[in-house]
Amino acid sequence: MEIAIRKCELRDLSEIVLLNKKEMGYDYPVEDTKVQLARMLKDSNHRIYVATVDDRVAGYVHANNYDLLYAPPMKNIMGIAVSSDYRKIGIGKMLLNEVEKWARDTGAGVRLVSGATRTGAHAFYSACGYTCNKEQKNFSKRF
């Protein structure tokens, strides 16, 4: 089994849509995902990496710049998913390492938000050296 990490390409769209739905519970339309992915792949504020196992996409991570007026620069992990078929073999850690490398190279830290019910993910992040420094509610308004 050969595991590799590479930058995402538009050809990875269908696998990302499947990971979003199956592993994270987000049933977002393919065409909308395609528009978002194409835009983000051209935007240097975003980085998306995929993990492949024998040339098949098995996971991905999406991070972007998180700049504030009250804290040092961070990279914000917007989503990370690994296929349940390939868990517990180091893929998630490899994906996090890519974001951490980007952060180190730019003098930033890394942050992420994880849903309250995703206790398995919380244990994984803790094992990777992340600490939970606060709990908060997430508000949104769509137009």
N, C-alpha and C positions, 0 to 999 in steps of 0.2 A: 504494500500500500504506500503510494507516494503522495504526501501532503505538501501543497505549495500555497503560498499567499501571493496574490498579485493585485494590481489595481483593477477595479471593476471596469467593464466595458458594456456598451449597450447590448451586446449579444447575451449578456447574463440576465436580461430582463425577466424571462419566464421563471428562472430558478429563484430570483429574488421575490417575485410575486408569490410563488409557492411557499417560500420560507416565511414571508410575512403572514400568510394565511394559516399555514399549518403549525408553525412554531410560535408565532406571536399573537395570533387571533385577529389580524387585521385583514379584512376582505376588501381591499382597495382595488378599484378597476384597473385592468392591465393598461389600457390606453392612458389613464391618468398617471399611473406609475411611470410609464414610458416618457411622458412629457417631463415629469419631475426628475427622473434619472438623467435624461439627456441634458437638462439644464444644469444639474448639479455636477455632472462629469466635466462640464466646461468651466465651472466656477472654482477658483483656487481656494475659496473659503471652505470648501467641502472636500473630504477625502472619503472614498468608499473602496474598501478592499474586500476581495472574495477569497475564500479558502477553497481549494480544489483537492479532491481525492481522486487520483487517477484521471485527472482532467475533467471531473464532474464537480460542479459547484455544490459544496456541502455547508457553506456558511458565509456570512458577510458581516461587516461592521461599517457603519456610517458615522462619521464625526465631522464637526464643523468648528470654526472659531467661535469662542465665547468670550467676548470682550465687554468689560463693564467699567463704569467710572469709579467703582468702589473696591475693586479687587484686581489682582494681577491677571494676565491673560491665561485662559484655559482652552483646552480642546473639549468639546462637549460631545459625548457619545450619544447619538440620537437613536441608534438602534443597533443591536447585535443579535444575530440568530444563527444557531447551528442546528442542522438537521438532526432529529432524534436518532436517525440511523448512524450518526457519526459522533455522538457525544462520548465524553470521557476518554478521548484520545489526544487531547491537547489543542484542538482546533480553536476553541474559544480563547485560550491563553495566547495562541499565536496571533489571533486577530487583535486582541488587546495590545500586544507588543508592538504592532504596526502603528497604532494610534499613539502609544507611549513614545515611540521613536520620533514621530512627527512632533509631538509635544516637546520632547527634549531638544530636538534640533531647532526649535523656534523659541526656546526659553519659556515654555508654558507648562501648566499642569494639566491633569485630566479630571473631568467630572462626568457623572452620569446620574440619571434618575431611573429608579426601578419601581415598578408597581408594587403596592403593599402586599399583594397575594403571591408574588413571585419569590417565595422563600428559597427555592433551589438556586435561583439566580443570585440572591443575596449571599448565600453561602459561598458561591463561586467567586463573587467579587471580593468578599472578605479574604478568601484563600489566596487571591491575587494581590493582596496588599491594600485594597481600598477600604476606607473607613466611612461609616455612616455618621454624618455630622449634624443632620437635622431631618425631621419629617415635615412634610408640608402638603397642602392641598393644591390641586391643579385646576385652575379655572380657565375657561375658554369662551369665546364668543365668535360665532361664524356668521359671515355675511354672504 
